[in-house]
Amino acid sequence: MARFLKRADPPGRPEATAARQALAGIAWHLRTGGGWRALPAGFPLWRTVYRWFRRWIEKGLFESLMQALARRQRRRCGRRPDPRLAIIDTQSVKCIGVRGPRG
């Protein structure tokens, strides 16, 4: 995780809030589902944590992290890091063509 955080925010920029503290605040928010303003007192200010979250979303940090974790898990299982094919299963749902009450 530290490798991804360093790549998302290069060390040349001094930050008042450590990335680890911001990540803990983001994890709390995602785990509880509460509002950003409801962060407990042990975390940085909600605006700061939200700013880090938006910055990482814009840089694609979470997507690259999930892809790396999936590759790592596939290697552990003895498979290739990237899948060669994908199967998409769809389902049809019947519905009426007219909206509103009928009868």
C-alpha positions as a Markdown table, in Angstrom:
| # | Residue | x | y | z |
|---|---|---|---|---|
| 1 | Met | 0.0 | 0.0 | 0.0 |
| 2 | Ala | 2.8 | 2.4 | 0.8 |
| 3 | Arg | 4.2 | 2.0 | -2.7 |
| 4 | Phe | 0.9 | 3.1 | -4.2 |
| 5 | Leu | 0.7 | 6.1 | -1.9 |
| 6 | Lys | 4.2 | 7.2 | -2.8 |
| 7 | Arg | 3.4 | 7.0 | -6.5 |
| 8 | Ala | 0.1 | 8.9 | -6.1 |
| 9 | Asp | 1.8 | 11.7 | -4.1 |
| 10 | Pro | 5.5 | 12.1 | -4.9 |
| 11 | Pro | 7.8 | 12.9 | -1.9 |
| 12 | Gly | 8.7 | 16.3 | -3.2 |
| 13 | Arg | 5.6 | 17.9 | -1.7 |
| 14 | Pro | 5.5 | 18.4 | 2.0 |
| 15 | Glu | 2.1 | 17.7 | 3.4 |
| 16 | Ala | 0.7 | 18.8 | 6.7 |
| 17 | Thr | -1.3 | 15.6 | 7.1 |
| 18 | Ala | 0.4 | 12.2 | 6.6 |
| 19 | Ala | -1.1 | 10.0 | 3.9 |
| 20 | Arg | -1.5 | 7.2 | 6.4 |
| 21 | Gln | -3.8 | 9.3 | 8.6 |
| 22 | Ala | -5.8 | 10.3 | 5.6 |
| 23 | Leu | -6.1 | 6.7 | 4.5 |
| 24 | Ala | -7.3 | 5.7 | 7.9 |
| 25 | Gly | -10.0 | 8.4 | 7.7 |
| 26 | Ile | -11.0 | 7.2 | 4.3 |
| 27 | Ala | -11.2 | 3.6 | 5.5 |
| 28 | Trp | -13.3 | 4.6 | 8.5 |
| 29 | His | -15.7 | 6.5 | 6.1 |
| 30 | Leu | -16.0 | 3.5 | 3.8 |
| 31 | Arg | -16.4 | 1.0 | 6.6 |
| 32 | Thr | -19.1 | 2.9 | 8.5 |
| 33 | Gly | -20.9 | 4.6 | 5.6 |
| 34 | Gly | -21.2 | 7.8 | 7.6 |
| 35 | Gly | -20.9 | 11.3 | 6.2 |
| 36 | Trp | -17.5 | 13.0 | 5.8 |
| 37 | Arg | -18.3 | 15.5 | 8.4 |
| 38 | Ala | -18.9 | 12.7 | 11.0 |
| 39 | Leu | -15.2 | 11.7 | 11.2 |
| 40 | Pro | -14.3 | 11.1 | 14.8 |
| 41 | Ala | -11.9 | 13.4 | 16.7 |
| 42 | Gly | -8.9 | 11.0 | 16.2 |
| 43 | Phe | -8.7 | 11.7 | 12.5 |
| 44 | Pro | -7.7 | 14.8 | 10.5 |
| 45 | Leu | -10.3 | 17.3 | 9.6 |
| 46 | Trp | -13.0 | 16.0 | 7.3 |
| 47 | Arg | -12.1 | 18.5 | 4.6 |
| 48 | Thr | -8.5 | 17.3 | 4.5 |
| 49 | Val | -9.4 | 13.6 | 4.4 |
| 50 | Tyr | -12.0 | 14.3 | 1.6 |
| 51 | Arg | -9.4 | 16.3 | -0.4 |
| 52 | Trp | -7.0 | 13.3 | -0.2 |
| 53 | Phe | -9.8 | 11.0 | -1.3 |
| 54 | Arg | -10.7 | 13.1 | -4.3 |
| 55 | Arg | -7.1 | 13.5 | -5.3 |
| 56 | Trp | -6.5 | 9.7 | -5.2 |
| 57 | Ile | -9.7 | 9.1 | -7.1 |
| 58 | Glu | -8.7 | 11.5 | -9.8 |
| 59 | Lys | -5.2 | 9.9 | -10.1 |
| 60 | Gly | -6.8 | 6.4 | -10.3 |
| 61 | Leu | -5.0 | 5.1 | -7.2 |
| 62 | Phe | -7.8 | 2.8 | -6.1 |
| 63 | Glu | -8.2 | 1.2 | -9.5 |
| 64 | Ser | -4.5 | 0.5 | -9.9 |
| 65 | Leu | -4.4 | -0.9 | -6.3 |
| 66 | Met | -7.3 | -3.3 | -7.0 |
| 67 | Gln | -5.7 | -4.4 | -10.3 |
| 68 | Ala | -2.4 | -5.1 | -8.5 |
| 69 | Leu | -4.1 | -7.1 | -5.8 |
| 70 | Ala | -6.0 | -9.2 | -8.3 |
| 71 | Arg | -2.8 | -9.9 | -10.2 |
| 72 | Arg | -1.1 | -10.9 | -7.0 |
| 73 | Gln | -3.9 | -13.2 | -6.0 |
| 74 | Arg | -3.9 | -14.9 | -9.4 |
| 75 | Arg | -0.2 | -15.5 | -9.1 |
| 76 | Arg | -0.7 | -17.0 | -5.7 |
| 77 | Cys | -3.2 | -19.4 | -7.1 |
| 78 | Gly | -0.7 | -20.5 | -9.8 |
| 79 | Arg | -2.5 | -18.7 | -12.7 |
| 80 | Arg | -1.3 | -16.1 | -15.1 |
| 81 | Pro | -1.4 | -12.5 | -13.7 |
| 82 | Asp | -3.8 | -11.3 | -16.3 |
| 83 | Pro | -6.8 | -13.3 | -17.5 |
| 84 | Arg | -6.8 | -14.4 | -21.2 |
| 85 | Leu | -10.5 | -14.3 | -21.7 |
| 86 | Ala | -13.7 | -13.1 | -19.9 |
| 87 | Ile | -17.2 | -14.5 | -19.9 |
| 88 | Ile | -20.0 | -12.1 | -19.6 |
| 89 | Asp | -23.3 | -13.5 | -18.4 |
| 90 | Thr | -26.4 | -11.4 | -19.0 |
| 91 | Gln | -30.0 | -11.8 | -17.9 |
| 92 | Ser | -33.1 | -10.5 | -19.6 |
| 93 | Val | -35.9 | -9.1 | -17.5 |
| 94 | Lys | -39.4 | -9.0 | -19.0 |
| 95 | Cys | -41.3 | -5.8 | -18.5 |
| 96 | Ile | -44.3 | -4.1 | -20.0 |
| 97 | Gly | -43.7 | -1.5 | -22.7 |
| 98 | Val | -46.2 | 1.1 | -21.2 |
| 99 | Arg | -45.5 | 2.9 | -18.0 |
| 100 | Gly | -48.2 | 3.6 | -15.5 |
| 101 | Pro | -51.3 | 1.8 | -14.3 |
| 102 | Arg | -53.0 | -0.6 | -16.6 |
| 103 | Gly | -56.4 | -2.2 | -16.5 |
